[in-house]
Amino acid sequence: MAEGDGFTWAIIGTFVGGTWFLSGLRTWNLKRRIENTPTSAIRSIAMGLVEIQGTVKEHTKLLNGPLTGKPCVYYKYEIQEYRQKGKHSEWVTIKSGEQKTLFCVKDKTGQVLVDPNKADIDIPADIDKQTGIFKDLPPSIKKYCEKHIETKGWFGIRKTLRFVERHLAPEDKVFVLGTAGDNPYKEEATAQQSVEDVMIQAKRGNPFYISDTHEKDVLSSMTRKIYGGLIGGGALIIFCLGVILSYLGAF
């Protein structure tokens, strides 16, 4: 590595560390909001910031996950190709997408409409498959590739691809922290909805977070992210600033 390369990487590392640190701070703030907001029974939710838990129910329509074909109310997918250029190799995203639709959350007391637009949706991958020369694809992904992706490269050799999809489906457990406001779809609301006047939605200044795990697991995951962001990011910043100062002192 040339002498100037170390200085360049130190600057990049400082920005990366800063990004991690800020992410840790944002997660810490969100965790505090969750901890300070009591879980409400859907039947008794009040207007404003609320926290609810229950199961996902269809509202008026369902989507289909592009890689799994499964009915859902939300999906996000990404397809990456492993590419090598000389001594360097990397995963490159060649196709991605995300789609949401209105859904309901139901608990023992009733159900309420949720508009997931602008929400931070935090769910793990439901499918994460990698293929190559000696690896085959699941039927649902094969079907997708036949229409949208070329899986073979030079001389008919199969490309090394990675397929990731995460989705939120009917009957999945769901945790929502968002703002209870007026339901603009009230006239279209179904008879099964017990809180027809209310919809959980985004509001400027309030967090809007959706996960498919219990609150306890959400908080545990956030704690790990906070430590990783604050400690890891802070350590990287300090190290890189030390490198930068050593270079500046040498000039």
Beta strands, then each sheet from edge to edge (+ up, - down):
strand 1: 48-58
strand 2: 63-64
strand 3: 71-72
strand 4: 74-85
strand 5: 88-100
strand 6: 103-107
strand 7: 110-114
strand 8: 120-122
strand 9: 127-131
strand 10: 161-168
strand 11: 173-182
strand 12: 198-201
strand 13: 209-211
sheet 1: 8+ 13+ 11- 1+ 6- 7+ 12+
sheet 2: 2+ 3-
sheet 3: 5+ 4- 10+ 9-
end
